[in-house]
Amino acid sequence: MKKSLPLIGLEDIQRLRGGDVDGKVDVVSKIAVHYKSNTLAPTELKIAEEIFRIAALEGASMVQKILVDSLADYPGLSREIARDLIKHGDIYTVAIPFLKNTESLTDRDLLEIIELHCPQRQKAIASRKHVSTRISEALIDKGIRDVVAVLTANIGAQISETGYNKILDKFPEDDGIKGNLAVRPKLPPAFVERLVVMVAGNLREQLVAKYNIDPELARQAVSQAQERATLTIIHPGAPDSYVERLIKHLKLNHRLTDSLIFRSICSGDTRFFAYALSERSGLPVMNIRHLLNEGGDDVMRKLYQKSGIHKTIADLMSIALVMYRETRNEIAEEDYERFSRRLLERLLTNQMHLDSDNLDHLVDRLMQSSKNSALSWPV
């Protein structure tokens, strides 16, 4: 049976009602000690919690501070009083400290607060000692950049593989967030592979060493990602002069590679393909365009050879070019996505041992195979 203690006397009531801040601090401190001692009778407990609610609304920061210092990290704080203090207390001096530290809050409570779309409250939740994958997912979906930055920097936050990929999809260019991700422990292997190509310098080296990634495979992955990005910067409406300047820049920097040229025809970008072959072969681009439309297989192979294209990759280009010729009248020149889907089906038909639902991924695999084998790819 709990021992009844004199919770509050007449003098305490007068001090709470008065304007003396120090007196109010003393009373709140005294009641907090009783509350945490777990010796209060039920009636006394209700009185104590009501006083805490009043203290949370108290304008004096010292009173609110003593409330936070006494109860925010107290494991026995009831869920109900924690919710009330967060709801009614000042957001900075009361609500945020309790959101960060109070263990009695459930995931349901935290989800309700996340739905308020208040970045300050969301950041407080993201910095909690333990954050479940369910809460992390909600913060990723609802939170702004600063919220996700706090979440990714919190080692106590559990993030699923889906969550990690959502973060990169949402903030692909944010070096701060990518840096936070790179130093997190036990990242999913598939995500590590993706992250390696999106970070630079020391961070990439750390990931390669930490997860025992073959440095050459990492280099190839980065190169493949760079090639994919290069092709996306050319808008269909861009003038030919822009494409020509880009091609010359790529060649000057040793980036006009066989694989990049192959990717261009795989995506249906015959303009890039033509200018690239023109630059590599020295032939006028008008001649190349004519050959793309009318040139026989022997002529095209000679063009690939003159352009310095590896034979195996030239075989891959032949498949893509045949596909282009078959579909050019039914698929608009700028409908790259539709062309790519059709080409993906054709490549998979010719190589039954391959499996992919993404052309870029399949091209990566084909390019890797072409460097390690002398297979001829039938048209």
Stockholm file with secondary structure:
# STOCKHOLM 1.0

chainA/1-379         MKKSLPLIGLEDIQRLRGGDVDGKVDVVSKIAVHYKSNTLAPTELKIAEEIFRIAALEGASMVQKILVDSLADYPGLSREIARDLIKHGDIYTVAIPFLKNTESLTDRDLLEIIELHCPQRQKAIASRKHVSTRISEALIDKGIRDVVAVLTANIGAQISETGYNKILDKFPEDDGIKGNLAVRPKLPPAFVERLVVMVAGNLREQLVAKYNIDPELARQAVSQAQERATLTIIHPGAPDSYVERLIKHLKLNHRLTDSLIFRSICSGDTRFFAYALSERSGLPVMNIRHLLNEGGDDVMRKLYQKSGIHKTIADLMSIALVMYRETRNEIAEEDYERFSRRLLERLLTNQMHLDSDNLDHLVDRLMQSSKNSALSWPV
#=GR chainA/1-379 SS CCCCCCCCCHHHHHHHHSSCHHHHHHHHHHHHHHHHTTCCCHHHHHHHHHHHHHHHHCSCHHHHHHHHHHHTTCTTCCHHHHHHHHHHSCIIIIIHHHHHHCTTCCHHHHHHHHTTTCHHHHHHHHTSSCBCHHHHHHHHHHCCHHHHHHHHHCTTBCCCHHHHHHHHHHCTTCHHHHHHHHTSSSCCHHHHHHHHTTCCHHHHHHHHHHTTCCHHHHHHHHHHHHHHHHHHTCCTTSCHHHHHHHHHHHHHTTCCCHHHHHHHHHTTCHHHHHHHHHHHHCCCHHHHHHHHHHCCHHHHHHHHHHTTCCHHHHHHHHHHHHHHHHHTTTSCTTCHHHHHHHHHHHHHHHCTTCCCSCHHHHHHHHHHHHHHCCCCCCC
#=GC SS_cons         CCCCCCCCCHHHHHHHHSSCHHHHHHHHHHHHHHHHTTCCCHHHHHHHHHHHHHHHHCSCHHHHHHHHHHHTTCTTCCHHHHHHHHHHSCIIIIIHHHHHHCTTCCHHHHHHHHTTTCHHHHHHHHTSSCBCHHHHHHHHHHCCHHHHHHHHHCTTBCCCHHHHHHHHHHCTTCHHHHHHHHTSSSCCHHHHHHHHTTCCHHHHHHHHHHTTCCHHHHHHHHHHHHHHHHHHTCCTTSCHHHHHHHHHHHHHTTCCCHHHHHHHHHTTCHHHHHHHHHHHHCCCHHHHHHHHHHCCHHHHHHHHHHTTCCHHHHHHHHHHHHHHHHHTTTSCTTCHHHHHHHHHHHHHHHCTTCCCSCHHHHHHHHHHHHHHCCCCCCC
//
